[in-house]
Amino acid sequence: MIEPTSSPKTNVLVAVAWPYAQGPLHLGHIGGAYLPSDVFARFQRSIGNNVLMVSGSDAHGTPITVRAEQEGVTAAEIVARFHPEFLKYWQDLGISFDLFTKTDTENHRRVAQDFFLTLLANGYLYTEEADQYYDEEAERFLPDRYVEGTCPHCGYTDARGDQCDNCGRTLDPADLIDPRSKFTGVTPVMKTTEHYYVRFTALQERMSDWLASREGWRPHVKNFAVGFVEEGLKDRAFTRDMNWGIPIPVDDLGDGKVIYVWWEAVMGYLSASKEWAALRNEPEAWRQWWEDPDAKTYYFVGKDNIPFHAIFWPALLMGYGGLNLPTDVPANQYITFKGEKASKSRGVGKPLRWYLDHLQPDALRYALAANFPESSDSDLVEEDMWRRINDELVATWGNLVHRVVSMTHRYFEGTVPEATLDDRDRALLDRVDELLAAEHSDISHVKLRSGLSNAMAAAQEANVYLSEREPWKTAKTDMARTGTTLNVALQAIAGIAVGLYPFLPFTSPKVLASLGIETPEMGPAWGRPQVDTGTVLADPVPLFSKVEIEE
């Protein structure tokens, strides 16, 4: 039996990308960042670590102001509409945030402005005039996301002024070919304005050394970050000409200057941690995740966020000083639908709510987790999703639990029988323990798909064991052997339920409860718990329904 960890608790910060509060989410968001982070956080809690999982709605992103202008409402009204919708998603999917906040809070404004002032005091901010696109028809400067055009690197015609969604390269609006205003569609002109810039050039050497020392990062993340920094970091504008956002806490540039949304969004991980601590009446508690040198910090994002989380945010933290740098940035690749990247703005992929209305939450979690795009883009085909749910989750795992509990009721009146183990019985339990240990190693290294595969392999081993032992036959001639078989199968099921808990948090506690094992609020302790002889099992109830969806 694997014993729960007895090592000292590690403080683990699980920081998750901030979605723009301007529209419904889709499976690309969930499978790319929110479900992987939840699986990881639940596992870390199960092995006894001290987890803080935070994120929130990005209230200041350009897509929000664009939608607000299109609808003739304020940006705040758009945020107020979609933030509660996000909270409902997390509840329905079992995404276990300790805090999911917003960037339009007073706390976030205070933290972001302090970050600005600290960078300024440390010599990492300076002012400079620059040319910026200006929409003469709308009579306003255009922040980078308000400019669209053709990417100079890959030729994608709908690239934004800050980044190309197709190739992932970060851009400057001036890089775009045939630029156009997102407001009016006209070709903008260049006009001089003044901004604060951050001295990323001064952090070039430290960033190069730090990235070279990173171990265990996903190759596509580290290779991108190292290559980007080797090309040479450039100073970048820290402010934008807008009225919606966090105003800079100095007045030397006049009104209408806000902190660039990408910089204040990544500061949200820090502000959310401070807000969580304040809500607990422990205002200094955030420090154990941000200042403890033994703490570990993981940033769960999509690959389009790699530059900001693996390069710019660590550099900003270096400039600020005294805060922990990322332990890992396990950025996923894209989830695609028929080869196209999921996009709520372009209508690619069904809304998340459709799937929640048609599938059990654990079934949806399973189908996504089995296809996490950890090393390459993962194309979701609904027929394949339904097949995996039916053939793996329902037939392999759900059926195993139902068969064993049903036979225990049929042959032993629902009471866990005594057992006298032989080598084959011990071999199954040893194999389950080995697979749980392999899963432990996998998830510790953020190899979540492999971790799930190991847990399901344990279920397959238990099914093979049952087929060999045939308790439905031995019940006619040898009840002692039948009792041992069912006892051993129940012990295996208990371990498998713990292994599946990070992925299936709705049904795994039900399985454990049916075996007389309580699941604490923070999740079951990692390892295979003992199912005591004489325990009266709950009546057998199917865990999952077969998916039968006709388009």
C-alpha positions in Angstrom: 0.0 0.0 0.0 1.2 3.5 -0.8 1.2 5.6 2.3 0.2 9.3 2.1 3.1 11.7 1.9 4.8 12.5 5.2 7.2 15.1 3.9 6.8 18.8 5.0 4.1 20.7 3.2 5.2 22.7 0.2 3.5 26.0 -0.6 2.3 25.6 -4.2 0.9 28.5 -6.1 -1.3 27.5 -9.1 -1.7 30.7 -11.2 -4.2 30.4 -14.1 -4.6 32.6 -17.2 -7.1 35.4 -16.9 -10.0 35.1 -19.4 -11.3 38.3 -21.0 -14.8 39.0 -19.6 -16.3 39.7 -23.0 -18.0 36.5 -24.1 -18.7 32.8 -23.3 -15.8 30.4 -22.9 -15.3 27.3 -25.1 -13.5 23.9 -24.8 -10.3 25.4 -26.0 -10.1 27.6 -22.9 -11.1 24.8 -20.5 -8.8 22.1 -22.0 -6.0 24.6 -22.5 -5.7 26.1 -19.0 -8.5 25.8 -16.6 -9.0 22.0 -16.4 -5.2 21.2 -16.4 -4.7 23.7 -13.5 -7.5 22.1 -11.5 -6.2 18.6 -12.0 -2.8 19.7 -10.8 -4.1 21.7 -7.9 -6.3 18.8 -6.7 -3.4 16.4 -6.9 -1.1 18.8 -5.0 -3.8 19.0 -2.2 -4.1 15.2 -2.2 -0.4 14.7 -1.5 -0.6 17.1 1.4 0.8 20.4 -0.1 -0.5 23.9 0.7 -2.1 25.0 -2.5 -3.3 28.5 -3.5 -5.1 28.5 -6.9 -6.0 32.0 -8.2 -7.2 33.7 -11.4 -9.9 36.1 -12.3 -11.7 37.9 -15.1 -9.5 40.3 -17.1 -11.7 43.4 -17.0 -9.5 45.7 -19.0 -8.7 43.8 -22.1 -9.2 45.5 -25.5 -11.8 42.9 -26.6 -14.0 44.1 -23.7 -13.9 47.8 -24.8 -14.4 46.8 -28.4 -17.6 44.8 -27.5 -18.8 47.6 -25.3 -18.5 50.1 -28.1 -20.2 47.8 -30.5 -23.1 47.4 -28.1 -23.3 51.0 -27.0 -22.7 50.1 -23.3 -19.9 50.6 -20.9 -17.0 48.2 -20.5 -18.0 47.8 -16.8 -21.4 46.5 -18.0 -19.8 43.9 -20.2 -17.6 42.7 -17.3 -20.6 42.6 -15.0 -22.4 40.4 -17.5 -19.8 37.7 -18.1 -17.9 37.5 -14.7 -20.8 35.7 -13.0 -21.1 33.4 -16.1 -17.4 32.4 -15.5 -18.1 31.7 -11.9 -21.0 29.4 -12.9 -18.7 27.5 -15.3 -16.2 26.8 -12.5 -19.0 25.6 -10.2 -20.5 23.3 -12.9 -17.1 21.9 -14.0 -15.6 21.6 -10.5 -12.7 24.0 -11.1 -11.5 24.6 -7.6 -10.2 28.1 -7.5 -9.4 29.4 -4.0 -10.2 32.8 -5.5 -11.4 33.9 -8.9 -11.6 37.7 -8.8 -11.5 40.6 -11.3 -9.0 43.2 -12.4 -11.3 46.1 -11.8 -11.1 45.8 -8.0 -9.6 48.5 -5.7 -7.1 45.9 -4.5 -5.8 45.1 -8.0 -5.5 48.8 -8.8 -3.5 49.3 -5.6 -1.1 46.4 -6.3 -0.6 47.3 -10.0 0.2 50.9 -9.1 2.6 49.8 -6.4 4.3 47.6 -9.0 4.6 50.6 -11.3 6.1 52.8 -8.6 8.5 50.1 -7.5 9.8 49.5 -11.1 10.1 53.3 -11.4 12.1 53.6 -8.2 14.3 50.6 -9.2 15.2 52.3 -12.4 13.3 50.0 -14.8 10.9 52.6 -16.2 11.5 55.7 -18.3 9.5 58.0 -20.6 10.0 58.4 -24.3 8.1 59.8 -27.2 7.0 57.3 -29.9 4.9 57.2 -33.0 1.6 55.3 -32.5 -1.3 54.6 -34.8 -4.1 57.2 -34.6 -7.6 56.8 -36.1 -8.4 60.2 -37.6 -12.1 59.3 -38.1 -12.6 58.2 -34.5 -10.1 60.9 -33.3 -8.2 58.6 -30.9 -5.0 56.7 -30.5 -5.2 53.0 -31.1 -3.8 50.6 -28.5 -2.2 47.6 -30.2 -5.3 45.4 -30.1 -7.3 48.1 -31.8 -5.1 47.6 -34.9 -5.4 44.6 -37.2 -3.6 43.6 -40.3 -1.5 41.0 -42.0 1.2 39.2 -40.0 4.7 39.9 -41.5 5.9 36.4 -40.3 3.1 34.0 -41.5 0.8 36.1 -43.7 -2.3 35.7 -41.4 -4.6 38.5 -42.4 -6.4 39.0 -39.1 -3.3 39.4 -36.9 -3.6 41.8 -33.9 -1.2 44.6 -33.2 0.2 42.8 -30.2 0.3 39.2 -31.4 -0.5 36.9 -34.2 -3.0 34.2 -33.2 -1.9 32.0 -36.1 1.9 31.8 -35.5 2.0 33.1 -31.9 4.7 35.8 -32.6 4.5 39.0 -30.5 4.1 42.0 -32.7 4.2 45.8 -32.7 1.3 47.5 -34.5 3.9 49.1 -36.9 4.9 45.5 -38.0 1.5 44.8 -39.5 1.0 44.9 -43.3 -2.1 46.8 -44.4 -3.1 47.9 -40.9 -6.7 48.9 -40.2 -8.5 50.4 -37.3 -10.8 47.9 -35.4 -13.1 50.9 -34.7 -13.8 52.2 -38.1 -11.8 50.0 -40.6 -9.9 52.9 -41.9 -6.1 52.9 -42.4 -4.7 54.7 -39.3 -1.9 57.3 -39.4 1.1 57.6 -37.2 1.1 60.3 -34.5 3.5 61.2 -31.7 2.6 60.3 -28.1 4.7 59.8 -24.9 4.7 56.7 -22.8 6.6 54.9 -20.0 8.8 52.1 -21.2 10.2 49.2 -19.2 13.9 48.4 -19.5 13.8 44.8 -20.6 17.2 45.3 -22.2 18.7 45.8 -18.7 17.4 42.3 -17.8 18.7 40.5 -20.8 21.6 38.7 -19.1 19.6 37.7 -16.0 16.8 36.4 -18.1 19.2 34.4 -20.3 20.9 32.8 -17.3 17.6 32.1 -15.6 16.0 30.4 -18.6 19.1 28.3 -19.1 18.8 27.0 -15.6 15.1 25.9 -16.0 14.8 22.1 -15.8 11.7 20.0 -16.6 10.0 22.6 -18.7 8.0 21.5 -21.8 10.4 21.7 -24.8 8.1 24.0 -26.8 7.9 26.4 -23.9 11.6 26.5 -23.1 12.7 26.5 -26.7 10.4 29.4 -27.6 11.5 31.5 -24.5 15.2 30.8 -25.0 15.0 31.6 -28.7 13.1 34.8 -28.0 15.5 36.1 -25.5 18.6 35.1 -27.6 17.2 37.4 -30.3 17.6 40.2 -27.8 15.0 41.7 -25.5 13.7 45.1 -26.4 12.3 47.8 -24.2 8.5 47.9 -24.4 5.8 50.4 -23.7 4.5 50.0 -20.2 1.5 52.4 -20.7 -1.3 53.0 -23.2 -3.5 55.9 -24.3 -6.9 54.8 -22.9 -9.4 55.8 -20.3 -10.4 52.2 -19.3 -7.8 50.5 -17.2 -5.4 51.1 -14.3 -4.3 54.8 -14.3 -0.6 55.3 -13.8 0.0 56.7 -10.3 2.0 59.7 -11.6 0.8 62.8 -13.6 3.8 63.8 -15.6 2.3 62.6 -18.9 -1.1 64.1 -18.3 -4.4 62.2 -18.3 -5.5 59.2 -20.2 -2.5 57.0 -19.5 -3.1 53.5 -18.2 -0.8 50.5 -17.4 -0.7 48.3 -20.5 -3.3 45.6 -19.9 -0.9 42.7 -20.5 1.4 44.0 -17.7 -1.4 44.6 -15.2 -3.1 41.3 -16.0 0.0 39.2 -15.0 0.2 41.4 -11.9 -3.2 39.9 -11.1 -1.6 36.7 -9.8 0.0 38.8 -7.1 -3.0 41.0 -6.4 -5.3 37.9 -6.3 -3.1 36.3 -3.7 -3.2 39.4 -1.6 -6.9 39.7 -1.9 -7.3 36.0 -0.9 -5.2 36.6 2.2 -7.2 39.8 3.1 -10.5 37.9 2.8 -9.2 35.4 5.3 -8.2 38.2 7.7 -4.6 37.0 7.3 -3.3 39.9 5.2 0.3 38.7 5.2 -0.5 35.1 4.3 0.2 35.7 0.6 3.9 35.9 1.4 4.3 32.1 1.9 3.6 31.6 -1.8 5.5 34.6 -3.1 8.5 35.0 -0.8 9.2 31.6 0.7 12.3 30.3 -1.2 11.0 26.7 -1.0 7.5 27.6 -2.5 6.7 26.5 -6.0 4.8 28.5 -8.6 3.1 27.1 -11.7 1.5 29.2 -14.4 -1.1 27.4 -16.5 -1.7 29.2 -19.8 -2.1 28.6 -23.5 0.8 28.8 -25.9 -0.2 32.3 -27.1 0.6 33.4 -23.5 4.1 31.9 -23.4 5.9 35.2 -24.1 4.1 37.1 -21.3 4.5 34.3 -18.7 7.8 32.7 -19.5 9.7 35.9 -20.5 8.1 39.3 -19.7 6.5 38.4 -16.3 9.7 36.8 -14.9 11.6 39.9 -16.1 9.1 42.2 -14.4 9.4 40.2 -11.2 13.2 40.6 -11.4 12.8 44.3 -11.8 10.4 44.5 -8.9 12.6 42.3 -6.6 12.0 40.0 -3.7 9.3 37.8 -5.3 9.5 34.2 -6.5 10.1 33.5 -10.2 8.0 30.8 -11.9 8.9 27.2 -11.1 7.3 26.1 -14.3 5.1 27.5 -17.1 3.4 24.3 -18.4 1.7 26.1 -21.3 -0.5 23.9 -23.5 -0.7 24.0 -27.3 -4.0 24.7 -28.9 -7.2 22.7 -28.9 -8.5 22.8 -32.4 -11.9 21.9 -34.0 -11.6 20.4 -37.5 -8.1 21.9 -37.7 -9.0 25.5 -36.6 -8.1 27.0 -33.3 -11.1 27.4 -31.0 -12.2 31.0 -30.9 -15.2 32.6 -29.3 -14.7 35.8 -31.4 -14.6 33.8 -34.7 -17.3 31.3 -33.7 -15.0 28.2 -34.0 -16.2 25.5 -31.6 -19.5 25.1 -29.7 -20.0 27.2 -26.5 -19.0 25.5 -23.3 -22.5 25.7 -22.0 -23.7 23.3 -24.8 -21.4 20.6 -23.5 -22.3 21.2 -19.9 -26.0 20.8 -20.8 -25.4 17.5 -22.6 -22.7 15.7 -20.6 -22.0 14.9 -16.9 -19.2 17.2 -15.7 -16.8 14.3 -15.0 -17.5 12.8 -18.5 -16.6 16.2 -20.0 -13.5 16.5 -17.8 -12.4 13.0 -18.8 -12.8 13.6 -22.5 -10.8 16.8 -22.3 -8.1 15.4 -20.0 -7.5 12.4 -22.3 -6.8 15.0 -25.1 -4.8 17.7 -23.2 -2.6 19.4 -25.9 0.6 19.1 -23.8 3.1 18.7 -26.6 1.2 19.4 -29.8 -2.2 20.8 -30.9 -5.0 18.4 -30.2 -7.9 18.3 -32.6 -11.2 17.6 -30.9 -13.6 15.4 -32.8 -16.9 14.9 -31.0 -17.4 11.3 -32.2 -14.0 10.5 -30.6 -15.0 12.2 -27.4 -18.2 10.2 -27.1 -16.3 7.0 -27.9 -13.7 7.6 -25.2 -16.4 8.4 -22.7 -18.4 5.3 -23.5 -15.6 2.8 -24.1 -13.2 4.0 -21.4 -14.9 5.9 -18.7 -18.3 4.0 -18.8 -17.1 0.6 -19.8 -13.7 0.3 -18.2 -14.1 2.3 -14.9 -17.8 2.8 -14.3 -18.7 -0.8 -15.2 -15.9 -2.1 -12.9 -17.2 -0.3 -9.9 -20.8 -1.3 -10.6 -20.0 -5.0 -11.2 -17.9 -5.4 -8.0 -20.3 -3.6 -5.7 -23.3 -5.4 -7.3 -21.6 -8.8 -6.8 -20.8 -7.9 -3.2 -24.4 -7.2 -2.6 -25.5 -10.4 -4.4 -23.2 -12.8 -2.7 -22.4 -11.1 0.7 -25.4 -9.0 1.4 -23.4 -5.8 0.6 -20.8 -6.5 3.3 -17.1 -6.5 2.5 -16.0 -10.1 2.9 -12.9 -11.4 4.5 -9.9 -12.2 2.3 -7.0 -14.6 2.3 -4.6 -13.4 -0.4 -2.5 -15.5 -2.8 0.2 -14.3 -5.1 -2.2 -13.3 -7.9 -4.3 -11.2 -5.4 -1.1 -9.5 -4.1 0.1 -8.9 -7.7 -3.0 -6.9 -8.5 -2.7 -4.7 -5.5 1.1 -4.2 -6.1 0.4 -3.3 -9.7 -2.3 -0.7 -8.7 0.2 0.8 -6.2 2.9 0.9 -8.9 0.6 2.7 -11.3 -0.5 5.2 -8.6 3.2 5.8 -8.0 3.8 6.4 -11.7 0.8 8.7 -11.8 2.2 10.6 -8.8 5.5 11.2 -10.7 3.7 12.1 -13.9 1.4 14.8 -12.3 4.2 16.1 -10.2 6.0 16.9 -13.5 2.7 18.2 -15.0 2.4 15.2 -17.4 -1.3 15.0 -16.8 -2.3 12.9 -19.8 0.2 10.3 -18.8 -1.0 10.4 -15.2 -4.6 9.8 -16.4 -3.4 6.9 -18.5 -1.8 5.3 -15.5 -4.9 5.6 -13.4 -7.0 4.0 -16.2 -4.4 1.3 -16.7 -5.0 0.3 -13.1 -8.7 0.0 -13.9 -7.9 -2.2 -16.8 -5.7 -4.4 -14.6 -8.6 -4.8 -12.2 -10.9 -5.8 -15.0 -8.4 -8.4 -16.2 -8.1 -9.8 -12.6 -11.9 -10.1 -12.4 -12.0 -11.9 -15.8 -9.4 -14.4 -14.5 -10.9 -15.0 -11.1 -14.5 -15.2 -12.4 -16.3 -14.6 -9.0 -19.7 -15.2 -10.7 -18.6 -18.8 -11.2 -16.7 -19.4 -8.0 -19.7 -18.2 -6.1 -21.3 -21.6 -6.9 -18.5 -23.7 -5.4 -16.1 -21.6 -3.3 -17.4 -18.6 -1.3 -14.1 -18.1 0.4 -12.4 -17.6 -2.9 -15.2 -15.4 -4.1 -15.0 -13.3 -1.0 -11.2 -12.8 -1.4 -11.7 -11.8 -5.1 -14.3 -9.2 -4.3 -12.3 -7.9 -1.3 -9.2 -7.5 -3.4 -11.2 -5.9 -6.2 -12.7 -3.4 -3.8 -9.2 -2.5 -2.4 -8.1 -1.9 -6.0 -11.1 0.3 -6.7 -10.4 2.4 -3.7 -6.9 3.1 -4.9 -8.1 3.8 -8.5 -10.7 6.2 -7.2 -8.0 8.2 -5.4 -5.9 8.2 -8.6 -8.9 9.4 -10.6 -10.0 12.1 -8.1 -8.0 15.0 -9.6 -9.7 14.2 -13.0 -13.1 13.1 -11.7 -13.9 15.1 -8.5 -17.6 14.6 -8.7 -17.8 10.8 -8.9 -14.6 9.7 -7.2 -15.8 10.8 -3.7 -19.0 8.9 -4.4 -17.1 5.7 -5.1 -15.0 6.2 -1.9 -18.1 6.9 0.1 -19.8 3.8 -1.2 -16.8 1.9 0.2 -17.1 3.5 3.6 -14.3 6.0 3.0 -14.9 9.7 3.7 -13.3 12.3 1.4 -12.1 15.5 3.1 -13.0 18.8 1.6 -9.4 19.1 0.3 -9.6 15.7 -1.4 -8.6 12.2 -0.4 -5.0 11.6 0.9 -2.9 10.2 -2.0 -2.5 6.4 -1.9 -4.6 3.3 -1.7 -6.9 3.5 1.3 -8.0 0.4 3.2 -11.5 -0.9 2.7 -12.3 -2.6 6.0 -13.7 -6.0 6.2 -17.3 -5.9 7.4 -18.0 -2.5 5.9 -21.6 -2.3 4.6 -21.5 -1.0 1.0 -24.0 1.5 -0.4 -26.4 0.2 -3.0 -24.9 0.0 -6.5 -25.7 3.0 -8.7 -24.2 3.5 -12.2 -21.6 6.2 -12.1 -22.0 7.4 -15.7 -24.5 7.4 -18.4 -23.6 6.3 -21.9 -23.4 9.3 -24.3 -25.9 9.1 -27.1 -26.0 12.5 -28.9 -27.5 12.9 -32.3 -26.6 16.1 -34.1 
